[in-house]
Amino acid sequence: MTTTTTNTATTIATKTPSAPGRFRFPEPPQREPDEMTSFKQLHKTGSSHYLDFYFGNSDTTLVAADLWVAQGPRPGTRGLRRPDLLIAFDVDPAAYDATGGYLISEQGKPPDFVLEVASVSTASVDVGEKRVEYAALGIPEYWRFDETGEFHRTKLAGDRLVDGQYEPIPIEELPDGSLQGYSAALNLYLRWERVPGEAERGQLGWYDPETGQHIPTIRDKQAALLQAEARAEQEQAGRLRAEARVRELEEENRRLRGG
C-alpha cells in the first residue's frame, strides 16, 4: 500500500497509473488557508491512518480525503465535492487513485461514510448544500465536526440516510462533557472531546463500542512494539541467567565428584 499526498491532506490508496483513455478527474485546487482545520483534525493527528489500520484490508477498504466524488464521468468539476474524509468498504482503492476521485458508477456503490470538518469558508455549505448533495448520491452517513461549534452551530452532528433523505443521528453528552454519536456505517462512536487546557475547543475521537476504548493509534502500536521488545529482552536475560546457573551447578557437581 502506498500513501499519496494531495495538497495538505493524505489519501490512503494504492498508486496505479491511469490507463490511456481512462476517465480521470482534474487535480483539485489548493485548499484555502482556513480549511486547514481538516488537516489538523484528520491528518496531522493521524486519524486517517488510525482508521486505515483499524479497518485493515487495504485491497478493498478505502480511507481517503480531499479528492472528488461523483455519480459518473462528467466534464469539469463544477458542483462536485471533495469530502474531508471518505470511507468505503468492498471497493477498489486502486481505481479511486487512478481516477483521481470516487466514481460511484465505477465502484458500484456510494461511499459508506463522509465527514466534513468546519471552516469559516465552508461552514454554510457543509450544513446546507452538501447535506442535500450527499443524500442525492446515496451516501448512507454524513457527519460534521466543529472544533468549537462556532461555524456549524453544533460541535458534532451526523445524518443517516432513510428513504433517500437524511435524518439526524442522536448525539449524547457524556459526563466529562464529550459529545458522542454512533456510526452504524463504521460501527464506531465518533466523539467531540475537549482539548486538554482548552475548555471550548475539541478534537475528534474514534471509539470501539465493544471495548469503550479509542481505536489503536500509531503511538499505541509503537508502545506495544516497545513493550514486546522489552519482554523479549527480559525473557532473553532470564534464559541467560538460567543457563549461567546451570553451568554453575554443573561445575559444582564436578568439584564434588572430584573430591
N, C-alpha and C positions, 0 to 999 in steps of 0.2 A: 504494500500500500504506500502511495506517495502522497505527501501533503503539498498542495499547491496554494499559493497565496494570491488573493485578488485584492488589490489596494491594501486596506488595513485589516481586512477580515480574512479568516482562514477557512478554506474549503477543504474538507476531508473527502477525497475521492481518488480513484485510480487514474493516472495520467494515460490517456490514449489519444494518439494523433487523429485528427479529423480526416475521414476519407474524402477523396475528391468528389465533389458534387453533393456531399452531405450538408444538410441544413445546419447552420451554426449561428447562434445569437451574436450580435455585435458585442464587443467588450463594453462592460458597464462604465459609466463615467466615475470620476473621483468623488468620493463621499464629501459632503460638506463638513467643515470642522466641528460643528455642534453635534454631528451624528456619531462622534467618537464614543458616545455613551455605550453603543452596542459593542464596540471593540473592547471597551473596559469591562463590561459585564460578561461577555461571552467568550472572548478570545484571550485577552490579557490574563484573565483569571484561570483560563484553561478549561472552561465549561464544555466547549465543543469537543475537546479531547477526552474529558471525563466521560461524556456521553458515548463517544465512539468506543472507548474501552469497555464501558458498561454493557452496551448492546452487542458488541462483538460482531463477527462475521461481516467484514468489510466488503465481501464479494456481493452481498445482497442488501446491506443496510447502508443508507446514505445519511450522513450527518454533515450538513453543508450550510454555506452562508453567502449572501451578497451576490448571487447570480440570478438571472431571470427565471420566472415561472410563467408558463403559458399553456393554453389548451392544445395548440398545434402550431406548426410553422406559419409565419406571417412576416410581411415586410416591416422592417423598423421595430422599434421598441416602445413607441408612444403608448401610454396607458398600461404598460406592463409593470410588475412589481418585483422587487428584489428583497425577499424576507431576510431579516437579520439572522434568523435561524430556521432551517428546514430539516425535517427528519422524515424519512420514508423507509418502510420495510418491504422486502421482497421486490426490489427494483434492481436496476443496473447502474451502479455508480460510474462505471466506465463510460456509459452513454451520456450521462449527465456532464461529465467532463468534456467529452468530445463535442457535445452540442453547445457547451458554454452556458448551460442552464437546464432547468427541469421542464421537459416537454411531456405533457400528460399523454398525448397520443402515442409517443414513443415508449414511455414507461408503462403504459397500460392502466394507470391509476393515478389519482392525485397524490400529492404528499400527504402523509398521515397527520402531520403537525407543523404549524408555523408559529413563529413568535416574533414580535416587534418590540424593540426597546425604545422608550420615549426619547425624543429630542425636540427642541423648540421648532425646528423646521418641518417635522413630520407628524407632530402630535395629532393635529386635527384630522389628517388623512388616516392615521392609524385607527382612530376610533370611529371614523366615518366611512370614507370610500373603500378602504381596504377590507373592512368588515363585509361590505356588500360584494366586493370582487372575489374575495377568498371563498365566500359561500357559493358564488356562482361557479367557481372552479371545482366545487365539491370537496374542499379540504375539510376533513372531519373535525379538527380542532384549531382554533385561532386564539393565541394567548398574547397578552400585552403586559409589559413590565415597566415600571417607572420608579426610578431611584427615590424620588421624593413625593410623588403623586401630583407634582406641580403641573405637568403637561397633559397627562391622561385624565386628570382629576380623580384618579384612584391609583394605588400603588401596584396592585396585581389584579388582573382580570383575565378570564378565559371564556370562550364560547364553544359550544358543541353543536354540530350540525344535526338538526332534526327536521325531517321533511323539507329539506332544501333551504332552511333558514337557521341562523344561529340563535341559540338560546343560552343565557348566561350560566356558567358553571359556578356552583356555590363556593364562596370564599369564606373561610373561618379565621377568626383571630385566636391565636394561641396565647397561653398565659404570659409568655415573655414578650408579647407584643408583635410577634411574627404573624404574617398573613399566609394562609396556605390554601391551595386548591388542588384537587385530584385530576390528573390527566389519565383518562382511560386509554387514550391512544398509546401512551408511553408506559402505563402502569407505574407512574411516579407521582409524588407530590411535588409541586412547584411551590417555593416559598420566597416571600419577601422577608429578609432578615435584616435587623439593624446592624449597621457597620459599627464595630466597637468604637466608642468615643464620639459617635455622631448619631444622636438620637433620631434625627429626622431623615437620615439617608440610609438606604438599604442596599443589599446585594442579593443576587439571585442564587437560590439553593435548590438542589435536586435530591429528594429523599425517597428511599425504598420503603414502600408501605409495609412490607413484611418485617423488616428489621428496625424500622424507625430511624435508621442511620443515613447520613449523606452517602451518595454513591461514591465509590472509591475515587480518590483524586491522585494526581501524579505524586504528590507528597506522600500519600498513604502507601502507594506502591513502592516508592523509594524507601520509606520507613520499614515496610515489610521485607524488602530485599536486605536492608541493613541488619534487621533482626535475624533473618535466615543466615546471613553470613556470620553474625555473632554467635549464633547457636552452633553453626558448623565449626567455628574456631574453638568454642568451648568443648564440643564433642571430641575434636582432634586433640586438644590439650588433655582431656580426660583419658583418651586412649594412650597418649604418650606417657602419662603418669602411671597408668596401669601396667603398661609394658615395662617401664622402669622398675616398678615394684616387683614384677615377676622376675626380672633379671636379678634383683637384689635377693629375693627368696632362693632362686636357683644357686646363686653364689654362696649364700649362707648354708644351703644343703650340702654343697660340695665341700665346704670347710668342715662341716660336722662329720661327713663321711670320711674325710681325710684324717680327722682327729681320732 
